[in-house]
Amino acid sequence: MARLFICLNIFFILLATTTSLTEHNPKPKPRPKQKPHAFILPVFKDTKTGIYYTNVTVGKPSLVVNLAVDVRGSALWFQCEEIGYNSTTYTPILCGSKGCEQTKDQCSTCMGTYGPSCRNDTCHAYLQTQMTYNRVQASLVKDDVVLSYTSPSTKLTARLPLACMLASEVVAGLPYGTQGILGLGNSSTSFVTALVSSYKIPFKVALCLPSNPGNDSGTVYIGGGRLPPRGKDVRGLLVSTPLVSIPETREHGEDNYYIDVKSIEVNGKKLSFNQDLLTFNKTSHYGGTKISNIIPYTLLDSSIYKALVEAFAGKAKKRKAMYPFSDCFSYKSFGGKSLLGEETPVISLVLGGAAKWDIYGPNSLVKVRKTVLCLAFVDAGESPRIPIEIGGYQMEDNLVEFDLDGSKFSFTSSLLRHNTSCSQL
């Protein structure tokens, strides 16, 4: 009995000691997850087409999909069957559900092989492909997408809407190896809209396009806050102008970013052309300036293009034109390798809000041969519907930001003038 009493005393002493240690050294609580304030994607330049692309990982088993980046695009879409997308984690967006304009009795019938892109209960949308301007039917689903974010710099899996395309022509004109488009526009099917809604981040899309093809990547930023500390912070260089809201274009299935160009200057001298072209006409749907990185070079109405050439070329020695350019010159005419010197005229877009977007030599001239440079603008002919459509080349090594919350477009002009580039940010 005495031995039993001693054993019980030892047990209770040990129990009290353990309890005391636990109270003074509690189990550490798990650190709360930090809320992402911006998502980041790498962006690369294709050598052959000059189009910019990224890659995302979707579904389970994981599938890496290469996608052309389009600031106007209304969805993240790709050719699901063509690349073997058969994820076990996808769920269809059903007809009659929230986020689908179709009721259950309006669902389309699919006669193909059952799968993500072919189900009779799935919501469909007609998306415009920006390379062919065709409107193509797509099946809407949700699946896991792996993304990097900046606070902290790590990855998470987001549940996001995707669009599955069947038509093969949707990839016509895209870089070899890309299977679809990552649309960064503002629409109900938008990849960006879903991120903004799910993570309560600002509706901002910033783009820094690389000038060198290959592995030197630029970046797409979705959200707000500082840029990741990979290079110098250049946000202090941003100048802003209002985004122009044109409901008529949305009604016709377009999802575009327009800005208000008041005039164009070369070395501070205003170009002479019909200034009415710069204003969007609500009746004819002609006029205005929109931004479209999916086209390699800025397209200009013939009258604007001719005025630009006359002011820009000056006494430069002409050379034989090379497609798609109409005006080419001797390399020596513009004074050296950097094209940032005073020998190269500065093209300025004078914008609403007293802003001015200066376009320097690296964005106004393109080297096509060792001793030949061409003016990096394309004559779009007489009376195109959009007289000025700003292309990707003019945005290279410029940080640009589309702020839908503030309804403004911001830009830095060339970062090369500040001894940095999009590949260094």
C-alpha positions as CSV (number, residue, x, y, z in Angstrom):
1,M,0.0,0.0,0.0
2,A,2.8,2.4,0.9
3,R,4.5,1.6,-2.4
4,L,1.2,2.5,-4.2
5,F,0.9,5.8,-2.3
6,I,4.5,6.8,-3.3
7,C,3.8,6.0,-7.0
8,L,0.7,8.1,-7.0
9,N,2.6,11.0,-5.4
10,I,5.2,10.8,-8.1
11,F,2.5,10.7,-10.9
12,F,0.7,13.9,-9.6
13,I,4.1,15.7,-9.2
14,L,4.9,15.0,-12.8
15,L,1.5,16.0,-14.0
16,A,1.7,19.3,-12.1
17,T,5.1,20.0,-13.6
18,T,4.0,19.2,-17.1
19,T,0.9,21.5,-16.7
20,S,3.1,24.3,-15.4
21,L,5.5,24.0,-18.3
22,T,2.6,24.0,-20.8
23,E,1.2,27.2,-19.2
24,H,4.5,29.0,-19.4
25,N,5.5,27.7,-22.9
26,P,2.2,27.5,-24.8
27,K,2.1,25.9,-28.2
28,P,2.9,28.5,-30.8
29,K,-0.2,29.7,-32.7
30,P,0.0,29.4,-36.5
31,R,1.0,32.7,-38.1
32,P,-2.0,34.3,-39.9
33,K,-1.7,34.2,-43.7
34,Q,-0.9,37.6,-45.2
35,K,-3.5,39.0,-47.6
36,P,-2.1,39.3,-51.2
37,H,-2.1,42.8,-52.4
38,A,-0.8,42.1,-55.9
39,F,-0.4,39.0,-58.1
40,I,2.5,38.8,-60.5
41,L,3.1,36.9,-63.8
42,P,6.2,36.8,-65.9
43,V,5.8,38.0,-69.5
44,F,8.1,37.2,-72.4
45,K,8.5,38.5,-76.0
46,D,8.2,36.1,-78.9
47,T,11.0,36.5,-81.4
48,K,9.0,35.8,-84.5
49,T,5.6,37.6,-83.9
50,G,6.7,40.3,-81.4
51,I,3.7,39.2,-79.3
52,Y,4.0,38.9,-75.5
53,Y,3.1,35.8,-73.6
54,T,3.1,34.2,-70.2
55,N,2.4,30.8,-68.7
56,V,0.1,29.6,-65.9
57,T,-0.4,26.3,-64.2
58,V,-4.0,25.0,-64.1
59,G,-5.9,22.1,-62.8
60,K,-5.0,18.7,-61.5
61,P,-2.9,17.0,-62.8
62,S,-1.0,20.3,-63.2
63,L,-1.0,21.6,-66.7
64,V,1.3,24.5,-67.8
65,V,-0.5,26.6,-70.4
66,N,1.3,29.2,-72.5
67,L,-1.0,32.2,-73.1
68,A,-0.6,35.4,-75.1
69,V,-1.2,38.5,-72.9
70,D,-3.9,40.9,-74.1
71,V,-4.9,43.9,-72.0
72,R,-8.2,44.0,-74.0
73,G,-9.0,40.3,-73.6
74,S,-12.2,39.4,-71.7
75,A,-11.1,36.0,-70.3
76,L,-8.4,33.4,-69.6
77,W,-9.1,31.0,-72.4
78,F,-7.3,28.2,-74.2
79,Q,-7.9,25.2,-76.5
80,C,-8.8,22.6,-73.8
81,E,-9.1,19.5,-75.9
82,E,-6.2,20.3,-78.1
83,I,-3.7,20.3,-75.1
84,G,-5.3,17.5,-73.2
85,Y,-7.0,19.5,-70.4
86,N,-9.0,16.9,-68.4
87,S,-8.6,18.2,-64.9
88,T,-10.2,16.4,-62.0
89,T,-10.6,19.7,-60.1
90,Y,-12.6,21.7,-62.6
91,T,-16.3,22.4,-62.1
92,P,-18.6,23.8,-64.8
93,I,-20.3,27.2,-64.4
94,L,-23.9,26.0,-64.9
95,C,-26.6,27.6,-66.9
96,G,-28.9,29.5,-64.6
97,S,-26.2,30.0,-61.9
98,K,-24.7,33.2,-60.7
99,G,-22.3,34.6,-63.3
100,C,-24.1,33.0,-66.2
101,E,-26.5,35.1,-68.4
102,Q,-28.2,31.9,-69.8
103,T,-31.1,30.2,-68.1
104,K,-31.2,26.4,-67.8
105,D,-33.5,26.1,-70.9
106,Q,-31.1,28.3,-72.9
107,C,-28.1,25.9,-72.5
108,S,-26.5,24.8,-75.8
109,T,-26.3,21.2,-76.8
110,C,-22.9,19.8,-77.4
111,M,-22.5,16.9,-79.8
112,G,-18.8,16.3,-79.3
113,T,-16.8,14.3,-76.7
114,Y,-18.0,14.9,-73.1
115,G,-15.5,17.0,-71.2
116,P,-14.7,20.5,-69.9
117,S,-15.4,22.1,-73.3
118,C,-18.4,19.9,-74.2
119,R,-21.2,19.6,-71.6
120,N,-24.9,20.3,-72.0
121,D,-25.3,22.0,-68.6
122,T,-22.4,24.4,-69.0
123,C,-22.7,28.2,-69.4
124,H,-21.3,29.5,-72.7
125,A,-20.0,32.9,-73.7
126,Y,-19.1,34.3,-77.1
127,L,-15.6,35.8,-76.8
128,Q,-13.9,37.9,-79.4
129,T,-10.4,36.7,-80.3
130,Q,-8.3,39.8,-80.8
131,M,-6.1,38.4,-83.5
132,T,-8.9,37.3,-85.8
133,Y,-11.7,39.5,-84.5
134,N,-14.0,36.4,-84.7
135,R,-16.5,35.8,-81.9
136,V,-16.2,32.2,-80.8
137,Q,-18.3,30.1,-78.4
138,A,-16.5,29.0,-75.2
139,S,-17.6,26.8,-72.3
140,L,-17.1,28.5,-68.9
141,V,-15.6,26.5,-66.0
142,K,-13.8,27.1,-62.8
143,D,-10.5,25.5,-61.8
144,D,-7.4,25.9,-59.7
145,V,-4.8,28.3,-61.0
146,V,-1.4,28.6,-59.3
147,L,-0.3,32.3,-59.0
148,S,2.6,34.2,-57.4
149,Y,1.8,37.1,-55.1
150,T,3.9,39.9,-53.6
151,S,3.2,39.9,-49.9
152,P,5.1,37.8,-49.2
153,S,6.6,36.7,-52.5
154,T,5.1,33.2,-52.7
155,K,2.5,31.1,-54.5
156,L,-1.1,30.3,-53.8
157,T,-3.8,28.4,-55.6
158,A,-6.8,30.5,-56.7
159,R,-10.2,29.2,-57.9
160,L,-10.8,31.2,-61.1
161,P,-13.0,31.1,-64.2
162,L,-11.6,29.7,-67.4
163,A,-13.0,29.5,-70.9
164,C,-12.6,26.4,-73.0
165,M,-12.5,26.9,-76.8
166,L,-13.0,24.2,-79.4
167,A,-12.4,26.2,-82.6
168,S,-8.8,25.8,-83.9
169,E,-8.8,29.3,-85.6
170,V,-8.7,31.0,-82.2
171,V,-4.9,30.6,-82.0
172,A,-4.3,31.9,-85.6
173,G,-1.5,34.5,-85.4
174,L,-0.4,33.7,-81.9
175,P,3.2,32.7,-81.1
176,Y,4.1,29.1,-81.7
177,G,3.4,27.0,-78.6
178,T,0.7,29.3,-77.1
179,Q,-2.7,27.7,-76.6
180,G,-4.8,30.7,-75.9
181,I,-5.0,34.2,-74.3
182,L,-4.8,35.7,-70.9
183,G,-7.3,38.5,-71.0
184,L,-6.7,41.4,-68.6
185,G,-9.8,43.4,-69.5
186,N,-12.8,44.4,-67.4
187,S,-15.7,42.0,-68.0
188,S,-17.9,39.5,-66.2
189,T,-15.7,36.6,-67.5
190,S,-12.4,38.3,-66.7
191,F,-9.6,36.6,-64.9
192,V,-8.8,40.0,-63.3
193,T,-12.4,40.6,-62.2
194,A,-12.4,37.3,-60.3
195,L,-9.1,38.0,-58.5
196,V,-10.4,41.5,-57.5
197,S,-13.6,40.1,-56.2
198,S,-12.1,37.1,-54.3
199,Y,-9.1,38.8,-52.7
200,K,-10.5,42.4,-52.4
201,I,-7.5,43.9,-54.2
202,P,-7.7,47.1,-56.2
203,F,-8.7,46.8,-59.9
204,K,-5.3,47.7,-61.3
205,V,-3.3,46.0,-64.0
206,A,0.3,47.1,-64.5
207,L,2.3,45.9,-67.5
208,C,6.0,46.1,-68.1
209,L,6.8,44.6,-71.4
210,P,10.4,43.4,-72.2
211,S,12.2,44.6,-75.3
212,N,14.4,41.5,-75.7
213,P,13.0,38.2,-76.9
214,G,13.8,35.0,-75.0
215,N,14.3,34.5,-71.3
216,D,14.5,38.2,-70.3
217,S,11.1,38.5,-68.8
218,G,8.9,41.6,-68.0
219,T,6.0,41.4,-65.6
220,V,2.3,41.7,-65.3
221,Y,1.0,43.0,-61.9
222,I,-2.6,42.6,-60.8
223,G,-3.6,44.6,-57.7
224,G,-1.9,47.5,-55.9
225,G,1.0,48.4,-53.7
226,R,4.7,48.6,-54.4
227,L,6.3,46.6,-57.0
228,P,8.4,43.6,-55.8
229,P,11.9,44.6,-54.7
230,R,13.7,43.0,-57.6
231,G,15.0,46.3,-59.0
232,K,14.5,50.0,-58.4
233,D,11.1,51.3,-57.6
234,V,10.0,53.4,-60.6
235,R,6.4,54.1,-59.6
236,G,7.5,57.7,-58.8
237,L,8.0,58.2,-62.5
238,L,4.3,57.5,-63.3
239,V,2.2,60.2,-65.0
240,S,-1.5,59.8,-65.3
241,T,-4.3,60.6,-67.7
242,P,-8.0,59.7,-67.5
243,L,-9.3,56.5,-69.1
244,V,-12.1,57.2,-71.5
245,S,-15.3,55.3,-70.9
246,I,-17.1,54.4,-74.1
247,P,-20.2,52.3,-73.3
248,E,-20.9,51.9,-77.0
249,T,-17.9,49.6,-77.5
250,R,-18.9,47.4,-74.6
251,E,-22.4,47.0,-76.0
252,H,-20.8,45.7,-79.2
253,G,-18.8,43.0,-77.4
254,E,-15.5,44.9,-77.2
255,D,-13.5,45.3,-74.0
256,N,-11.1,48.1,-74.7
257,Y,-9.0,50.7,-72.9
258,Y,-9.3,54.2,-74.5
259,I,-7.3,57.3,-73.7
260,D,-7.8,60.9,-74.8
261,V,-5.1,62.0,-77.2
262,K,-5.4,65.8,-77.7
263,S,-2.6,66.1,-80.2
264,I,0.7,64.6,-81.3
265,E,4.0,66.5,-81.3
266,V,7.5,65.8,-82.7
267,N,10.2,67.6,-80.7
268,G,7.5,69.9,-79.3
269,K,6.0,70.8,-82.7
270,K,2.3,69.9,-83.2
271,L,1.5,67.7,-86.2
272,S,-1.1,69.0,-88.6
273,F,-4.0,66.6,-89.4
274,N,-7.7,66.5,-88.9
275,Q,-8.0,66.7,-85.1
276,D,-11.6,65.3,-85.2
277,L,-10.1,61.9,-85.8
278,L,-9.0,62.0,-82.1
279,T,-12.5,62.1,-80.8
280,F,-14.7,58.9,-80.6
281,N,-17.9,59.4,-82.6
282,K,-20.8,57.8,-80.7
283,T,-22.9,57.5,-83.9
284,S,-20.4,56.1,-86.4
285,H,-18.2,54.4,-83.7
286,Y,-15.1,55.8,-85.4
287,G,-12.4,57.8,-83.8
288,G,-10.4,57.9,-80.6
289,T,-7.3,56.1,-79.3
290,K,-7.1,52.7,-77.8
291,I,-4.3,50.6,-76.3
292,S,-3.7,47.1,-77.6
293,N,-0.5,45.3,-76.7
294,I,-1.6,42.3,-78.8
295,I,-0.6,44.2,-82.0
296,P,3.1,44.6,-82.3
297,Y,3.3,48.2,-83.6
298,T,1.0,51.2,-83.3
299,L,-1.5,51.6,-86.2
300,L,-2.2,55.1,-87.5
301,D,-4.7,56.5,-89.9
302,S,-2.9,57.4,-93.1
303,S,-3.2,61.2,-92.6
304,I,-1.7,60.9,-89.1
305,Y,1.0,58.6,-90.3
306,K,2.1,60.9,-93.2
307,A,2.2,63.9,-90.9
308,L,4.4,61.9,-88.5
309,V,6.8,60.8,-91.1
310,E,7.2,64.3,-92.5
311,A,8.0,65.7,-89.1
312,F,10.1,62.8,-87.8
313,A,12.3,62.0,-90.8
314,G,13.7,65.4,-91.5
315,K,17.0,65.0,-93.5
316,A,17.4,61.3,-92.6
317,K,18.7,59.2,-95.4
318,K,15.9,57.0,-96.7
319,R,16.4,53.2,-97.3
320,K,14.2,50.6,-99.0
321,A,11.1,49.9,-97.0
322,M,10.7,46.5,-95.3
323,Y,7.3,45.0,-94.4
324,P,5.3,45.9,-92.4
325,F,7.0,49.3,-92.3
326,S,6.6,52.0,-94.9
327,D,9.5,54.2,-94.1
328,C,13.1,53.1,-93.3
329,F,16.3,55.0,-92.9
330,S,20.1,54.8,-92.5
331,Y,21.1,53.8,-89.0
332,K,23.6,56.7,-89.0
333,S,20.9,59.2,-89.4
334,F,19.9,58.9,-85.8
335,G,23.2,59.1,-84.1
336,G,24.3,55.9,-82.4
337,K,23.3,52.7,-80.6
338,S,21.1,54.0,-77.8
339,L,18.7,56.1,-79.9
340,L,18.2,58.2,-76.8
341,G,20.4,61.1,-78.0
342,E,19.3,64.4,-79.4
343,E,19.7,63.1,-83.0
344,T,16.5,61.0,-82.6
345,P,13.3,63.1,-82.5
346,V,10.9,62.6,-79.5
347,I,7.3,61.8,-80.4
348,S,4.9,63.0,-77.7
349,L,1.2,62.1,-77.3
350,V,-0.4,65.1,-75.6
351,L,-3.1,63.6,-73.4
352,G,-6.1,64.6,-71.2
353,G,-5.2,65.9,-67.8
354,A,-2.2,67.8,-69.1
355,A,-0.2,64.6,-69.4
356,K,2.4,63.9,-72.1
357,W,3.6,60.4,-73.1
358,D,7.0,60.8,-74.6
359,I,8.1,58.1,-77.1
360,Y,11.9,58.0,-77.5
361,G,14.1,56.3,-80.1
362,P,14.0,52.7,-78.6
363,N,10.2,52.8,-79.0
364,S,9.9,54.8,-82.2
365,L,12.5,53.1,-84.4
366,V,13.1,49.4,-85.0
367,K,16.3,47.9,-86.3
368,V,15.6,45.6,-89.3
369,R,19.2,45.3,-90.6
370,K,22.6,46.1,-89.3
371,T,22.5,49.6,-90.9
372,V,18.8,50.1,-91.4
373,L,16.1,51.4,-89.0
374,C,12.4,51.7,-89.7
375,L,9.8,54.0,-88.2
376,A,8.0,51.6,-85.8
377,F,4.5,52.7,-86.7
378,V,2.2,51.1,-89.4
379,D,0.1,52.9,-91.9
380,A,-3.4,51.5,-91.3
381,G,-4.8,53.1,-94.5
382,E,-7.5,55.7,-94.9
383,S,-10.3,56.0,-92.4
384,P,-9.7,52.9,-90.1
385,R,-12.4,52.7,-87.4
386,I,-9.7,53.5,-84.7
387,P,-7.3,56.1,-86.0
388,I,-4.7,55.4,-83.3
389,E,-4.2,52.0,-81.9
390,I,-1.2,51.9,-79.6
391,G,0.8,48.6,-80.0
392,G,3.1,46.7,-77.8
393,Y,6.4,48.0,-79.2
394,Q,5.6,51.5,-78.1
395,M,5.1,50.2,-74.5
396,E,8.3,48.2,-74.2
397,D,10.4,49.2,-71.2
398,N,7.6,51.5,-70.1
399,L,5.7,50.7,-66.9
400,V,2.0,51.3,-67.7
401,E,-0.9,50.8,-65.4
402,F,-4.6,50.6,-66.0
403,D,-6.5,51.7,-62.8
404,L,-10.1,50.9,-63.2
405,D,-10.9,52.0,-59.6
406,G,-9.5,55.4,-60.3
407,S,-10.4,55.4,-64.0
408,K,-7.0,56.4,-65.1
409,F,-4.1,55.2,-67.2
410,S,-0.5,55.8,-65.9
411,F,2.8,55.5,-67.7
412,T,6.5,56.2,-67.1
413,S,7.8,56.8,-70.7
414,S,11.1,54.9,-71.4
415,L,12.8,53.4,-68.3
416,L,16.0,53.2,-70.3
417,R,16.5,56.9,-69.7
418,H,16.7,56.0,-66.0
419,N,19.2,53.2,-66.4
420,T,16.7,50.4,-65.9
421,S,14.3,48.3,-68.0
422,C,11.3,46.0,-67.6
423,S,13.6,43.0,-67.4
424,Q,15.3,44.5,-64.3
425,L,12.1,45.3,-62.3
